[in-house]
Amino acid sequence: MAKLAVNPPTPAPDAPFSDAAGKTHTLAEFKGKVVVLNIWATWCAPCVAEMPTLAKLAAATSGQPVVVLAVSVDKPENRANAMAFIAKHAPLGFYADPTYAIVYAIKPPAEAVPETVLIDPSGQVRAELGGGADWSGADARRVIEALEKLS
């Protein structure tokens, strides 16, 4: 969590992304919850390494107003591979944005993956972390708890 950059509140990006069934979503649907938006790809070694920790965070916050959204930016031809990878990391669901729309909608735009954006329950981006991190530890839980209090 040492690389976590706390930012002045800004509205969450409104770029669309899709789920495993192809249904389109936006971050606005998750208003009222803390959103841990992780942008990743199967070809990204730090992304692959951090995914189990995101799954642990999702499991630890189950039943709380917290959602961990792992959004793949893999190309459409790699979708099946990305879906198979995320399936190994329950309880994470599969989301995709092969157009990188959400990457460029983040202000400032994400420079690389993985990129994790923390959004408070009111829909404001509060912090970003570029690069891999351990989301399963006490430091991450403290950050999530602080964001929950901002509702």
Secondary structure, 3 states (H helix, E strand, C coil): CCCCEEEEEEECCCCCEEECCCCEECHHHHCCCEEEEEEECCCCHHHHHHHHHHHHHHHHCCCCCEEEEEEECCCHHHHHHHHHHHHCCCCCCCEECCCCHHHHHCCCCCCCCCEEEEECCCCEEEEEEECCCCCCCHHHHHHHHHHHCCC
